[in-house]
Amino acid sequence: MIGKRIAHFEILAEIGRGGMGVVYAARDTRLDRRVAIKALHPESDPSPLARDRFEREARAVSRLAHPYICQVFDVLELERDKLIVMELLQGESLQARIGRGRLEVAEALRVALETAEALREAHLHGIVHRDIKPSNLFLTRSGHLKILDFGLARLTAPAGADRDPAQLETLTADQQLTAPALAMGTPGYMPPEQALGRPVDARADVFALGAVLFEMLAGRGPFAAANAAESFHRLFTEDPPALMALRRDVPGPLSELVAAMLARDPTLRPASIEEVYRRLIEISSQRSDRFAAAASQPAAAPGATAAKPAVPKTHYTRSGEINIAYQVVGEGPFDLVYVPGWISHLEYGWEQPRVAHFFHRLASFSRLILFDKRGTGMSDRVSGYPTLEDRMDDLRAVMDAVGSERAAVFGMSEGGNMCVLFAATYPERTIALVTCGIFAKRIWSPDYPWAPTPEGRQKWIDLLEQGWGGTVDVDVMAPSLASDPSFSNWWATYLRLGASPGAALALARFNTQIDIRNLLPAIRVPTLVLHRSGDRDVQVAEGRYVASRIPGAKFVELPGDDHLVYAGDSDRLLDEVEGFLSGVRGAGHIDRVLTTVLCVRVGEAELIAPSARLLEPRLVQFRGQAIRTRTLGLHATFDGPARAIRCAWSLLQAARPAGIELRAGVHTGECELIGAEPFGLPVLLSNQLASNASPFEVLVTGTVKDLVAGAGLDFAGRGSQVIPGVPGDWSVYSASLKA
């Protein structure tokens, strides 16, 4: 087949094989796009029934226009064979993902929700998949799920408005996609009634999804065995253990739901995939498992003395689809997360005695948590620019992984910018904020005259590109050590290990876009801003500026010219950090928080309910929280503006084909929480922006635009607007996803 041309499709390569078919990558020469083409396996059943079943799969899936189901474009004939032209996916199967280790609870919930949403669509069209398993669930590079392979699907009566999809009956044998009375499926995932060859309904998919959810969380299937016979034996004779008994971070309601989905008697399972979906939504919104990792840590042996290794053990946790490397050092009375600047490398950092001394000193009065930000060091590399919002998620993921409820955050240089965003967004998780060598923005403006001009910054980036691999900027970052060959050699190697040349340039360009000026007044945690008077990379006036705009912040100017915290007199700097944190770690409740508010305006009152139904799964996907306000429309809060924009854009695109005219507005700012209801400028501004937006448009403020630099979003200027009830003019932009 390779190299063959079928109609206007050119076969490029074989990319997969299954029980029934072979899948090829191909090029659509008419539309100049890559597609996948599925053909019957040469060794599979050659009978007309098999070919007919193959074509029925194509017809069945073509009726399902859903973002979480692999799309079918066409059916071709090659001699007597049928070929299905499908969407070509990039990513990995859920089976491959589980092979690297069990999923975090949040990640497993997201996969289960997207699977349930897709199955709900199939069931509404009278299609039961009957072979839901990890190898038939595909995780795309964008992080979303696609259901594959409806080859064992069964057509049933479409679900009417007053009928429960679980109760659908088989119509006639010629409407089935597989032959009647055959126990087709995959051991370990098919329910007892399917294993016995009996008629099945939508609850077969409920059972299979329960088995997949169990496997995502436990790392093994509920009926895993060495062979099919043993798996069937366990299916009929053994109950799987409760997930709560295997993992302490699994919420009780989720453990109970999975147990119900795996009931042998279909009448004891959730009645429909719709019910499963609703319960998963409830669990996602109520989940509170951030402390579970601490409970799962093994206790030290009685009387044992823990010797601190020269290089602590490196662990990994997931932040979305990215693996983040982290270490934990010390056993102090409170947690301290240190966030490095531009580039880092966890393990090689310890090779430098000054760095090791700096970390050990921090660990002497805290439980020190270290990590490499995404794109650097031992964490996964990423394409494009990682935003402050993405990196803030990495910090939170690491805290969750080590069971840290609250921590002080200490950031150097650009790491301080991310700590500012975290402290403003999660004050309830932030004991205190400490920065050193921080800047508010990286490009000159009349009201911020200390930063380089655009030309000066570009000149530095050009020099960086030319000199990468050597002792880049050592005379600026650590002038007191520039003449020390051992430090200079370590610094050059540290940078090379910390990032590739392309990654270093991408990060430098991202840092150029940072602007946190509008975040500073929203900080409501104890704050210490440290800066050396002769810092050659970031002027001391920039540190004073940052401190002056954070309510109650303490500014300490230290002698020295070094930018790196571990160069120069680091002990004097550490004395300030230790003294400050020792006095503030008992900080109390915070009821003023930085938050992003999304307002969606609905054209007609009767369309609010269907719009809310479209919004609900997207809030789960983008980690939003629906709120009630005293204004009209749909409202939600988010812990980051990029997620709010993506949620709004996804909602508007889903509403357009449904004929629902929506407009959206997004603003990030400080809200006052009264009960669960936020009050303040973000609510007012987002509401007014939505009112001013055109149909299917997302309007945002300049504050939001500044915070999402590098997030893959486009902005078109809409000029300055006067918002009723809000002083001053506001720069407004129309936001969209990059094409």
N, C-alpha and C positions, 0 to 999 in steps of 0.2 A: 504493500500500500504506500510506503514512503516514496514521495516524489510523484505519485499519481495525481492526476487532475480529475476531479469529479464535479461535473457542472462547472460552476465558477469558483470551486474550492480546490486549493492546492494542499495536499497532505504533506506536512513538514516532519512530524516525528510521532512515535508512540509514547504516550505519557502515562498510561495506566491500563490495568486489566482487572476485571472482576469475574464473577461466576458466569454471567451471561454475555458480557461485552468487552470489547477492546476500545480504548479511547485514544484518539489521535489529536495532536495540535495541528491546526490547518490555518490557511490564510484565505479570507474571503476577498477574491481579487476584484469583485465589483464594488465593495464598500471599503476596501483596504483596511481590514481589521482582522485580528486574530480570533479564531473560534475553536471550539472543541467538536470533534465528530465521533460519535459512538457507533460502533458496528457490532453485529453479533459476533461473539467469539467463534473462531473457526472450528474449535472442538466442541462447541455447545450444541444443544438440541437443534438439528436442522429441520425439524418438522414444520409444516405450515402453521401449527398452533403456536410454536415458539416465535416464528416471524410475526404472526398476528399479535401475539402478546407484546412483542417489542414495539410494534407500531402503536398499539394501544397506550403504551407508556408515554410515547411522544404526544399523542392526542390528549391524554390526561393531564400531563404537565403543562402543555401549551395553554390549557384553560386557567392556569394558576399564575396570574400576574402579581407576584409578590416579591419584595426585595430580598427575602430570606429563602427563596426557592430558586435553584439554578434555572435560568431561562432557556426555553427551547425556541429556536429560530425557524427550523425547517425540517422536513423529512425528505430524504433522497432515496432513489432506487439505484442499485448497482447490480445488474443482472437480476438474480432473484432475491438479493439481500436488501434490507432496509438500513438506512443510515440516519441517525438523528444528529442534527446540527444544533449545538448548544453554546451557551456562554462559556468562555475560557476563563478559568479562575486562577488567581495567584495566591498562594498561601500554603496551608498545610491542613491535613485532616485532624479532626479532634483526636483520633487514635494516636497520631504522631505526637500531638501536644500532651496527652496523658502519659505517653511513653517517657516524657521528660520529667514526670512527677505530677502528683495530684494538684488540682487547681485550688487557688484561693476561693473562699466562699463567695466573694463578690463576683469573681470571674465565672464560677460555675453557675451562679444565679443568672448572670447575663446570657450565657449560652443557652440555658434552659428556657429563659423567657423568649428568646428569639426563636428557638425551636418550637415552643408552644404556639407562638404567634403564627408561624408558618403552617403548622399542623392545623390550627384553627381555620385558616384559609382553605386548606385542602379538604377538611371535613365539611365545611360549608358548601363545597362543590361536590360532595358525595364521594370523596376519595380517601381511603384509608391506606397509609403507606405500607405497613406490615413488616418493614425491615429497618426501623430506626436503630442505629448503632453508631459507635464512634467513627467507623470508617466511611459511613454515609453522611457524616456531618462535617462540613468543610469550613475552616476559619480563614477568611480572606485577609490580605495584608492590611486592609482598612479596619480590621478588628471585628467585622460582622460575620454572621453565620450564613451558610447556604446548605439547604438540604439537597442531597443528590439521590439518584437511583430510585426511581419509582417503578422499577421493573417487577416488584412483587405487589404493587398496589392493587387495591380492589375497589371497583366502582360500586357504590351503594346509592340509595335514594338521596338526592340533595337535601340538605337540612332546610326545612321550611321555617318560617318565622315562629311557629308554635311547636316545633319538634325539637327534641333533645338529640344532638348529633350522636350521642352514645347509643341511642336506640335504633339507629338505622338498620334496616333489614336488607339482606342481599336480594336483588331483584331476580335476575335469571342468570343461568350459567354463562350465556354469551356476553353478559355485561361484566364478567370478572376479567381482570387482567392476568390472573393465573388460573390454572385448572382447578376445578372444585375438588374438595376432599383430599388435597395434598398438603402435607405438613411442610410447607415451604417457609423459610425464614432462617434466622441465625440462632443457634443454641446460646443460651445465656441472656438473650434479649427478647425472645418471643414468649408470650404468655402460655399457660398450660393449655387453654382451648385451641390455640394455634398449633402447638406441638402435637396435639391429638388429632389434628386435621378437621376440627369442628369449625362451623361458621364463626367468623369474628366480626366485631364492629369497631367503632372508634376507640373503645377502651383497650384494644390491643396496642394502639400507639401510646396510650396513657401508661401502660405497663412498661413498654420499651423505653419511653422517656424516663421513667422512674429508674430503670436499670442503668441508663446512661448517666443520670444525675448521681446515682450511688457511686458509679465508677469514677466520675470526675472528682468526687470528694474523698473517696476512700483509696483511690489509686488502683483498685481492682474491681471486677464485676461482682454483683451480689451472688452469682452462681458460677463463679470462675472455677474451672476444673481442668484436668490434664487432657480430657477428651470429651466429645459430645455426649457419650453415654453417661458419664459421671455428672456432667452439667445437668442433664435431664433428671437424673436421680435427685440431685440437690433441689432442682426446681419443684419437684413433687413431694419432697420429704423434709426439707430444711427451710427454716425461716432465716433470712439474712440478719446479721446483727444490726442493732440500731446504730445509725451514723453517729449519734451523740456518744456512744460507747467507744467509737473509733477515733473521733476527733472532738475535742472539747470546744472548738470554736464554731461548730455547727449549731445554729439555733434550734431550740426544741421544736418549734413549729415546722421547720424544714425537715428535721429528722422524722417527724410524724407524717408529713405529707409524702415523703419518699416511701415510708413503710406502707401507707395506704395505697399508693400507686402500684406497689409490688404485691398486692393481695392476690392470692390464687383465684379466689372467687371474683369474677368481674363485677358482680353486683356490690362488692365491698370497696371497689375502687372509686375515685372521684368520677362522677357521672359523665363528665365530658372533658375535653381538653380545655374548653372555656373555663371550667371550674379550676383546673390546674393553673391556668394562666392568672386568674384572679388571685388565687392563693399565693402564687409566686410574687405577684405585685405587692401584696400585703406584707409578705416576709421581707422583701427588699426594702420597703419603706420603714419597717420596724426594726431592722437588724441592728444589733449593737454588740459586736463581737471583737472590738478592738483590743480587749485585754486578754483574749484567749491564748495568744502566743506565749505570754508570760506563764500561764498556768501549765503549758505543755513543756516548759523547759525542765530538764532533769535536775534534780537537787544534788548538791555536792554530798559526797560521802561524809558521815559524821567524823569530825576530827581531822578531815583532810585539809592540807594547806595547799592552796592554789598558787602555783608558781606562774608568774606572768611570762608568757613566751616573748621572744624578741619580736616576732611578728604574730599578732593575734590571728586566730582562724577567721577566714573570710567565708561569709554566708551569702546566699542569694535569696531575694524575694522578687515577686512580680509587681510591677506598676503598669497596669494595663497589659500590653503585650511585651513590655520591656523588662529584662532581667536587671535588677539593681544589686550591685555588690555592696556589702556592709560588714562592719566589725563592731564588736562591743568590748569595751575595756573598763575595768574598775567595778567597784561595788558601792559607790557613794550613795548618799541619802536622797539624791534627786537625779533625774536624767538630764543630760546635756548633749544636744546634737550639734556637732561642728560641721559647718558647710564650707568647703574650700572655695577658692576663687576659680578663675578661668579653667584650669586643667589640673587633674590630680591622678594619682595612682596609689590605691590603698596600700598595697604590699611594698612597693618600691619606696614609698615615702618613709617607711620605717628604717630603710638603709641609711638615711641621713641622721646622724646623732642629734642634730638640732631639732629635727622634726620629732624624733622619738622622745626627746626630753619634753618638748612642748605637749605632746599627747599624754605622756605619763603624768605630767604636772596637772593637766585637766582631769585625768582619771583619778588623781589622788583625792579630789573632793567631790566627785560625781560618778555616776555611771555614764561613761563617755560612749557616744554612738557616732561612728564614722561611716561615710559612704562615698562612693564615686557617683557623680551625677550622670544621667543618661548621656551617651555619646562620648564619655571619657573613661580613662582608667580601665577597670575590670568589669564595668557595666556594659550593656549592649550598645553598639554603635547605632546611630539613627540616621535617616536621610532627612535633608532639610535642616531647619533651625528648630531646636527644642525650645519651647517658650518657657517663661517664668512659671506659668501655670502648670505645664508638664512637669517641671522640676519640683514645684511645690508638691505635686502628687507623689513624686519619688520620695520626698522627705516623709510625707504622711505614710506611705506604704512601708517604709523602713520602721517608723515608730510603731505601726500596727504589728509588724513582724516580730518585734522584740517585746511587745506587750506594754508599750509606753503610753500611759494615759495622758500625761502632761510632761513637757520638757522645756528647759531653757534652750533657745536656739542662738548660736554664735556663728556669724558669717563674716568671712573675709572678702573684701572687694566685691565682685559680682555676686558672691555667695551671700553677702549682706542684703543685696536687693531681693533675692529670693526669700530670705528670712523675714524681711519687711512684709512681703506679700503674705507669707504664712501667718505671721503674728496678727496681721489685720484681718485675715480671713478666718483663722481659728484661734481667737483669743482664749477660748475655753481650754485649749490644749497647750497654750504657751505660758510658761511660768514667767519668762522674761526674755527680752531681746537684747543681744549684744552684737555690735558690729565693729569692724576695724578696717580702715582704708576704704570706706564706702563712698559711692558717688550717687547722685540722684539721676543724672543723665550723662550720656557720653559724647554729646555734640553741643557745641557752643550755641547760645541764644542770648539775646540782650539781657534777659532776666537770670541767666546762668552763664556768666562770662568766664568761668574757670575751665570749662571743658575744651577739648581741641576743636578747631574748625573742621568742617567736613573734609576740606583738602588735607589738613594735617592728619586727621584720622586715616584717610585713604593712603597717605604716604606711609604711615606706620604699618598698615595692612600689607602694602607692597613690600616693605622691608621684611616683614614677617614671612611672606611667601618665599622671598629670596634666601633668607637665612635659616629656614626651618631645618632642624637637625643639629644646629650648633648651640652655643650659649646665648640664646635669644634673650635680649633685654635684661641680662643678669645685672648690668650696671645700673639699671633703673629699678628693678624689683628688689635687689639686695646689694646696694653699693658698698656696704660695709664688708661684704664677702666676695666682691667681684675679683679681687686679686688672689683669692684662695683657689688654687687649681682643683683641689679635691671637691670643693663645693660646686665650682663651675662645671666640672665633668658630671657630677651627680645631677645638677640642674638640667643639663642638656639631655641626659638619658631619661630623666623624669618626664620631661616634656615629650620626648619621642614615644615613650611607653604610654603616656597619658592620652595621646591623640595622634591620629595620622595627619599629614599635612593638610589634606582637604577638610578634615574635621576641625582642625585648629582654625583654619580660615573661616569656616562656617560659623564657629562659635564666636570668633572675633567680630564678624559682621553682625551676628545676633546681638552681641553686647553693645554694639554701636547704636542699636535701636531702642535700648532700654530707657524708660522714663518713668520714674516712680514718684514724681513730685506730688501728684494728686492723692497718692496713698498715705503720705506721711501724717496728715492730720487725723487719719482714722485709727492710728495706733493707740490702743488703750491698755497696754501692758507696760510694766517697768522696763525702761530702756536705757542702755549705756552705749554711747557712741565714742569710740576710741579713734584717735588719729595721731600719727606722728607729724611733728611740725614741719619736717623737711621732706615728706613723702614725695618722691619724684614721679610717681605714676598718677596719683590722685591728690590734688592740692588740699591742704588742710582746711582751706575755706569751704570746700565741698562737705567735709565732715561737719563743720559748724552749721552750714546751711541745713543739712539733714536734721541735726539735733534741734535746731531752732524751730522746726516745723512739726516735731513730734511732741505732743503735750506731755510736759513733765520729764522730758528726756534729760539725762545727765551727760554732759560732754566733758571728756578728759583729753587734753592735748599732751602727748608724750614727746620727749626729745628723740631725735634720730631722723635719718633719711630713708630708712628701709620701708618698703611696701609690704613685703612678706612678714607675716606675724611672727614666724620663728627665727627671723634674722634680727640682728641687733640685740638690744637688751630685752629679750622676751620675758624674762622673769618679772621685770617691772610691769609689763603689760598684763601678765598672768596674775600678779598681785591685785591689780584693779578688777580683773574679771572675778577672781575668787571672792574678794571682799564684797563686791556688788551682789553676786548671786547668793552668797551666804545670808544676805539680809532680805531677799525678796522671794525666796522660794515658797513662801506661804501665801502668795497672792490669792485674792478671793475671786468671787463670781463676777463675770463680765456680762453686761446686758447691752452693750453697744458693739456692733460687729461690722466689719466690711463685708458687703454682700453684693452680688449681681442680681438685679431684678429684671425679669422678662415680662413684658405686658403684651398680650395678643388681643387685638380688637377684632370682633366678629361682626360682619355686616348686618346680620339679622338675628333677633333674639332667639328665634326657634332653632338657629344653627349653633347655639352655644353648647348644647349637650353633645351633638356629634363631633364638634370641634374638640371638646374635652376628652372624648374617647380617643381621638387621634393623638392628642397630646400625652395621654397617660403612659403608653409604652415608651415614648420618647423621653419622658422624665426619668424613667428607670435607666434607659440607655445612656443618657447624658448626665445622670446624677443630679437631677433637679428635684425640687420639693414644691408641690403645689401649695399655694397660700391663699387665704381669703384677705381681701382688702376692702376698703370702703369705696373703691372706684369700680367702674364697669369693666368687663372683659375677663380674660383668663390671665392669671398671674402665677409666676413661679420664681423661686430663688435658686441660685447656683453658687458653687464655691469658686467659680472661675468664669470670666466673660467669654472665652472661646467656646466653652461648652454651651453657654446660653445662646450664642449666635448659631452654632451648629444645630442645636435643638430647634430654634425658631425656623431656620432654613429648611430643615427636614420636615417640620410641620407644614410649612407653607407649600412645599412641593407635593406633599400628600393631599393637601386640601384642594389644590387646583383641579385635578381630574374629578374630584367629587363635587365640583361646583360650589365650594365654600370659599368665599372671599375673605381673606385674612390679611392683617397688617400687624407688624411687630415693632416694638421698641425695647432697647436694652441700655441700661446704665449701671455702672459700678460705683458704689459709694458707701458711706457709713449709715447704717440703719440703727434705730433704737427698737429693741424688741419689747413689746408689751404682751405678755403671754406668748403665743406663737405667731402673733401678727406683727410684721415689720412696719415701722412708720419712718418717714423722713424723705429726703431728697430723691433717692433712687426710685422709690415708688412713684412719686409725682412726675419725675422726669421720664421714666420709661412709659408711663401712661400717656403723657403728652406726645412723646415721640411716635408711639403707635397711632395716635390720632392724626398726626401730621404725615404719616407714611402713605405711599401709594399702595394700591392693592398688590399683595404678594411681595412687599418690600420690607426689609429689616433696617430700621434706622438706629444708629448708635451715636453716643457722644464721643468727643475727642479723647476723653479719659479712657473709654473702652478701647478705642483704636490704639492708643499708646501701650496698653497692657497686653495686647495680643500680637505683638510683633513676632513674625516668624511662624505664625500658626496656620499658614496656608489659606488666608482669607484676603479678599480684595475689598478695597474701600473707595467709593466715589464721593467726592466732596459735595455736600448740599449747602455749603455756606454757613454763616452764623445765624442763629435763630434766638429770638427772645421767647423764653418760656414763661407763661403767665404764673405769677406767684414766686418766681425764682429770679434772684438778682443777676444782672449781667447778661452778656451774650454767650451762647454755647455753640461751639463748633460741632456740626452734625455731619454724619457720613452714612451713606447707604452701604451696607455690608453684604457680601456674598461669598460663596466658596470659590476658590481659584479653579478655573477651568482645567 
